[in-house]
Amino acid sequence: MIIEVLSPGNSRHDLVRKKELYEEFGVKEYWAIDPDTKETTGFLLKGGIFESQEAHLGRIHSALLDQTFIF
């Protein structure tokens, strides 16, 4: 599982290129957090392909760990 805080001006790289690499290398769960809005974007690996997870503000629910993290 990877949780990444997006950098200003670099979110496209994080959400496109890094996401593709994480998927290719079999990362089971990936979350990106926008530090300004606290919006979360998540992906869960199923059958070798990332599926989008429900977006939230200020929390992540990890299907992999069956845990919720609030920030």
ABEGO torsion letter per residue (X at the ends): XBBBBBBBGAAAAAAAAAAAAAAAAGBABBBBBBAAAGBBBBBBBBGGBBBBBBBBBGBBBBAAAGBBBBX
